Amino acid sequence: MGNVLLIVLSSVSFFLCLLIISSIFLQEDKSGGGIGIIGGSSQSFFGASSGSMLAKITAVLTTIFIVLCVILALISSTFSKDAIVSKEDILLSESYDYKEAKKRVLTYVPERILVYSFEKDILDKLTDKESKKIILDVYKKDKEGQYYVLNKKLNKNEQKKILDIMNSIGFTLQTEDIEINPNSQ
């Protein structure tokens, strides 16, 4: 309901904006230079007193537009109160025990990992040379040099060992955008 009201009022304000612009363009230039969109012919089109009438219409439309903008601001601020952080939210976050939060862990050995991520997030974080050797024994760069690819089938013990190493340094997979070709299925 609230979103519909905002949309309707925004549409009305947009329409009012167009009316204000139109009434300004139709007004006669005070200096007589004829800068108005239809110049001096507005008098013959709307009559001799159209200049003051258009000024009054413009003033009324502008007043309505300003009042509508204030109303829109008030309404939209009441709908977005949930987005504001309250004192209770701050107190809850301060009392939250982050040590109890679940740590994201890998549950399977990834078949391929981007070279940058592999080198930065795995190799650079491994201080144990044996762990590095184990990881480098099972992952090799592909021909294009974009990925480190799992180069052999791992048994359960090897999978567990690789997962333990990756989880010990906090490695998690990040998603990457891929394009799906519907014709490839």
VENGI-V620839 format. One record per backbone hydrogen bond with DSSP energy under -1.0 kcal/mol. CO is the residue of the C=O (numbers start at 1). NH is the residue of the N-H. Records with the same first field share a line. If there is no record, write none. Layout:
BEGIN
CO=NH / NH
END
This chain:
BEGIN
1=5
2=6
3=7
4=8
5=9
6=10
7=11
8=12
9=13
10=14
11=15
12=16
13=17
14=18
15=19
16=20
17=21
18=22
19=23
20=24
21=25
22=26
25=37
38=41
40=43
41=45
42=46
43=47
47=50
49=53
50=54
51=55
52=56
53=57
54=58
55=59
56=60
57=61
58=62
59=63
60=64
61=65
62=66
63=67
64=68
65=69
66=70
67=71
68=72
69=73
70=74
71=75
72=76
73=77
74=78
75=79
76=80
80=83
81=84
86=90
87=91
88=92
89=93
90=94
91=95
97=100
111=150
113=148
114=118
115=119
116=120
117=121
118=122 / 123
119=124
122=126
128=132
129=133
130=134
131=135
132=136
133=137
134=138
135=139
138=151
140=149
146=115
147=142
148=113
149=140
155=159
156=160
157=161
158=162
159=163
160=164
161=165
162=166
163=167
164=168
166=171
181=184
END
